[in-house]
Amino acid sequence: MSKGVESIRKFFSRRDVDMTRGNVYGLLIEFAVPLLLGNLFQQLYNTVDTWVVGNYVGKEAFSAVGTVNPIINMLIGFFMGLSVGAGVVISQYYGAKQTDKVSDTVHTALVMTGVLGVLFTAIGVSMTPLMLKFMKTPAEVLPEAKRYLTIYFSGIFGLMLYNIGAGILRAVGDSQRPFYFLVLSASLNIVLDLLFVLAFHMGVAGVAYATILSQGISALLVLFVLLRADNCCRVQVRKLKMHWDVLKKVQSYINYFGADCMGGWTAYTKIDAFLFLPMQSVAMGATTFVGQNLGVNDVARARQGVSAALKISALITVALMVPVVAFAPHLVRFFNDTPEVVQFGTLFLRMMSPFYVLCCANQILSGSLRGAGDSRTPMIIMLGSFVVFRQIYLFCITHFVSNTIVPVALGYPAGWLVCSAATFLYFRFAHWEKHRVVE
């Protein structure tokens, strides 16, 4: 066998990691680093689209791609939540060495993804005009935004398949290969963006096609790994069916409310999203760690992992916060050098960055609760904090205090504070470790 073939065989061979033994900090960091880098590259998809159209197409195209960001972020959040829901069940069964249940969950998750893929494609394409109208998209931006979203929804199945496949691999401790596939697809996305826009003059349609083609490649790669796996995560076509008892468990653990990524300006939301990535990645590592250790009923080690994850995420967040505050104008100017945009973007970054450390608590503790099988409570807390509380805050501030940019913007960190405090209190006093899949 040639060295090249042997290298390929080793790459696609078994890489699962048992987190029920070994150094807690080492396992979390080893798992979270490729996950962080992978999330970074996934975030680059739309960021690169924004940069290319902002520099080489025009202001209407730039606004159009920025306008659809909330919809794209919502979709990514939902699909990541779907993969986390399946991952919770898989990680606990894997920790408990119930390989048959792992296999059932893997095949059920893929069938569910196939069904949802068809529905999301049909609904997304048909509802795009209504969604943009609901968002009050300006008339001059509407045609480009509609074109971008229609193409994006047409290829949404690639994004869904990658996320569920990567979630399956991460649940058994393999965060490396999903990262490698994202690096490849994100790099391809950059090349195709420039090719379609600069060489073929396809404008917004070009960056949309580049995105769905790149996402499709990453989906095919992760599916190939699952088809070739030599462990309990291996996908076999004859086993693709819906196990309804497993589906109920997966659905009950789906929580698509992730980091708070809303913002008023495209440049700010991009930088904001990157700041959240480290804590999100460590939180996903905590989900797998807690799930596997509760699978073998090692509650003390699960708690140890939560403590380690909090320290790691806080340290990284503070380290990132300093350069963001120092170089805020330059970061905003990278996306748009209009003086007014730079001024407001800098204001937002410098005012809100110190509060990001608050989010470490709600992200890590929520991820840990999901790993224990309790995703309902984090969802309720996040809804109460980011929707109910924030709306009450904004109403009171704008009607009785001041309807200006600073107090309105402070609604975001106020929501983070409420969410973190409520999540901590629940985590501290509730018997969260009893929410387990494995009995």
N, C-alpha and C positions, 0 to 999 in steps of 0.2 A: 504494500500500500504506500503511495507517495506521501511525502511530508505535507503537501497541500491538502490532500484528501483527509489525512489524519488530523490536521488542524481544524478543518471544518467539522469533522466528526466530534472532536472534543468540544468545540464551541456549542454545538447543539446537544451535548450530552447533559446528564442530570446535574443541576446546580442548586438544589433546594438546601435550605439551612435550617437546622433544628435550633430554635431560640430558647428551648427549655434548659439548656446547659451552656456554660461558657461565660466569659466576662460580659456583664450587662452593657457597660459603656462601649466596649469594643463592638459588640453585636449591633447596637443601635446606630453607631457611627458608620460601620461598614454597610449597613442596610440603607441608611438615610442619605449618604453622600451620592451614590448613583441615582437615587430617587430624586434628590434635589436637582442634580444636573439634568435629569430627564424632564422634570417639571419646568426647568428653565428653558430647555429646548422646545417643549410644547408651547410655552408662553411666547416663544420667538415667532411662531407661525404668523399670528395676527400682527405682532409688532413689526416684523419684516414687511408684511403687506402694507402697513401704515407708513413705514419709512420709504418704501419704494414709490408708492403713489404720491406721498407728500413731496418727494424730491424730483420725480420724473413725470408725473401725470398732470396734477393741478389741484387747486384748492377744493373744488367740488368733489373730486375723487377722494382727497384726504378726509374731508368731512364725512363722506359716505361710509368709508371704512371705519372711521371713528364712531359714527352713529350706530352701527350694528354691533359695536363692542358689547353692550349689555346683553344682547341676545346670544352672542357667541359665548360669553362668559357663563351665562345661565346654562347653556347646553353642555359646556365642558364640566361645569359643576355638577350637573345632573348625571352625566355619564361617569364621572369620577365617583359620585355617590353610589351609582349602580355597581361599579366594580368593588367599592369598599363593602357594600352590603353582601356581595357574594364572597369577598375575601374574608370577612368576619367568620362566616360559616365554615369556609374551607380551612382557615387557620386553626380553628378550635378542633375540628375533626382531625386535622393533620397532627396537631399536638397530642391528641388522644390516640393516635395511630389507627383511626377508623378509616382505612383506605377505601373501602367500598362507598362510604358516605362522601368522601372527598370526590370520588369519581362521579357519583350521582349529581353532586352539586355543580361540578365543572360542566357536565353535559346539559343540565337544566339551565345554567346561566347562559350558555351559548345559544340554546334554543330560544330562550327569552329575548336575547339580544337580536336574533334574527327576526322575530315577530315585531319587536319594537322598532327595528331598523326600517322595516317596510312602512310602519305607521308614521314614524317621524319624517320620513322622506315625503310621503303623500301629504301629510298635514302641513309640514313646513313649507313646501313649494306652494301649496294652495293658499296658505294663510299669510304669506310674506307681505302682500300689500296691506292687509288689515293690521298686522303687527307694526309696520312702519307708520301707518296712519295713527295708530294708538299712541305711538311715541312722538307724535307731532313733528315728524321729519319735514324739514323745509322743502318747498317745492323744487328748488334748484338742485337739491341733493338727492331727491327721491328716485330718479331713474337709475343712477349709479348704485345707490344702496339696494334697490330692488334687484338689480342685475347680480350684485355680489352675493346677496343672501339666497337668491334662487339657485345659483350654481352651488353654493355651499351646502344647502339642504339636499341637493341632488346627490352629493357624495358623502352624506353624513354617516352612512353605514361604515365607512372606513374608520372614522373617529370612534364609533361605538365599539367595533370589533377590536380595535387596538386596546381601548381602555379596559374592556372586560378580560381580554387575554392577558394584558399586563397585570391586572388585578389578581388573576389566578396565580401567575408566577410569583408575584410579591407575597401572596398569602403563605407560600411555602418557603419564603426567604430568598427568592431569586429576584433581586432588584437590578442586577447588572445588565442582563440581556435586554430588558425593556428600554434601559437607558441607551445602549448601543444602537438599537433600532431607531430611537428618537433622534439621536445625533445624525444618523444617516439620512433620515427623512427630512429633518430640519435643514440640513445642508443642501439636500436636493431641492427643497422649497426655495431657498435663496437663489440657487442657480436658475430654476425655472421662472421665478419672479422676474429676474433680470432679462432672461431670454424672451419671455412672452411680452414684457413691457417695452424693452429697448429694441429688440430685434423684430418682433412681430407686431408691435404697436397695438396690443390688445387691451391696454388700459386696465380698468378694474376687473374686467372679465379674466384677464391674464393672471392676476394675482389670486383670484378665486380658483381658477383651474389648477394653478401651481399648488395651492393648499390641499385640494382634495386628492390630487394625484400623489402627493407626498404622504398624506395620511393613509392612502390606500396601500402604499408600499409598506409602511410600518405595520399595518394590519395583516398583510400577507406574511410578513416575517414572523410575527408573534404566533400566527396560526400554524405556520410551518413547524415552529418549535413545539407547540402543543401536540401536533400530529406525530412528531418524532420522539416525544418524551419517553423515557424508560421508567417512569414512576407512576404514582396513582393519579397524576394530573393529565395523563395521556388522553388525547381525544380520539375516539373511534366512531366512525360514521354510524355504525350499526347501533351504538348506544345513545345516539342523539335523540332524546325524548324528554318530555316534561315529567319530572318527579314532583308531584303536587305537594307532598309533605315538605320537601326541601324548598320548593318555590315559596311556600308560606314563610319559612324562616328567612330566606333571602329578602323578600319584600318587606318583612317587618324590621329589617335592619338597614334599609336604604334611607339615607339622609342626604339630600342634595343641597343642603344649606351649608356652604363652605365659607371661605373667607369673604369679608365684606369688600367687594371690588368696585362699588359704585363711585362715581366721581363726576364732576362737571366738565372736565376737559380731558381730551384724548391723551395728551402727554402725561398728565398727572396719573390717570388710571393705569397707564403702562408701568410707570415707576412704582406705583402703589402695589401692583400685582407682583412685581419682582421682589419687593420687600417681604411679602407674605410667603414666598416660596420656601425659605428655610424652615420656618416653623410648621408649615403645612407638610413638608417632607418628613420632618422628625415626628410629627403627629401621626402620619401614616405608618411610620416605623413602629411607633408605640401601639398602634392598633394591631399590627401583626404580632408584636412581642406579647402584649397582654392576651390576645386570643390564643396563641400557642401555649402560654403558661397556664392559663385557666383551663385549657384543654386537659392538662395533667393535674389540675387542682392545686397548683403551686401559687397561692395567693400572695405570699410574702415576696416571691421573686417578681410577680406581676407589679406589685406596688413599688418595688425597687426600680423596675424599668420606667415607671411613670415619673419617679423622682429624678432619675437620670435624664429623661427626655426633657423635663422642664428646665433643668440646668443648661443642657446643651442648646436648646432653642433660645433661651434668654441671652446666653453668651454671644451666639451668632447674631441675634437681632441687634444687640447693642453695638457690636462691632460694625455692622452695616449702617447703622443709624448715623454714626459720626460723619463718614464721607458724604452721605446723602445730604445732610444738613449743610456741610461745608461747600459742596459743589452743586447745590440745587439749581442755580441758574443755568449752569452748563448742561446738566442732565435734561432740563426742560427744553433748552435751545436745540438739543440734538433732534428732537421731534418737530419743533416748530420755533422759528426764531423771531416771530412777531413779538414786538416789545410787550404788548399787553398780555399776551399768552404767557410769556416768560415771567412777567411780574406776578400774575395770579398763580401760575404753577409753582413758582418759588415760595410764595406765601403759603400755599397748601402744604408743600413738602416740609418746610421748616416749622410750621405750626403743629403739624400732626405726627411727624416722625417720632418725637419723644414718647408718644402714646402707644407705639407699636408693641412695646414690651408687654403691655397689658394683654395683648392678643395671644401671647405665648400661653397664658393660663387657659383661656377658653379653647384654643386650638388643641393643645396637648391633652387636656383633661377630657374634652369631647371625643378626641380620637381614642383615648383609653377606654372611655365608656362604650364606644362602638365596638372595640375589641372584646369587651365583656359581653356584648350582645345587646346593650341598651342604647339604641340610637333615637328612641322616641323622646327621651328627656332632653338631650342636646338640641334636638330639632325644636322642641317647645320653647326652650330657653332662648335659642337664637331668634325664633319668631317673635317672642315677647320683647327681646332686646332691640333687634334690628328693624322691626316693623312697628309693633305697638308702641313701645317706649319712645322710639325715635320720632314717630309721627306726633305723639303727644308733646314731646320736647319741641319739635319744630313749630307746632301750632302755638304753644305758649310763648316761645321766643319771638316769633314773627308778629304776634298780636299784642304782646304785653311788654316786650323788652326792646328789641331792635331787629328790624328786617334787613340786616347788613351781612356781608359775606363772612366775617369772623365768627359771630355767634351761631350762624346757621351751619357753618362748616364744623364747628365743635360738636355738632350732633353726632358725628361719626365716633370720635373718641368717647363721648358720653355713652353711646351704645356699647362700645367695647368694654367700658368699665362695668356697666350693669351686667353684661353677659359674663364677664370673667368672675365677678363676685357671685352671681347666682350659680354658675357652674361649679365654682370652688365649694360653696356651701353644700350643694347637692353631693358632690364627690366626697366631701369630708364626713357627712353624717348619714348618707344613704348606704345601704348594703348593695352597692353596685356590682360587687364580685359574684352575686348570686344570679345575675342575668346571663346564663350560659346556655349554649346550644347543646353541649354534651352533658348528659346526666350521669 
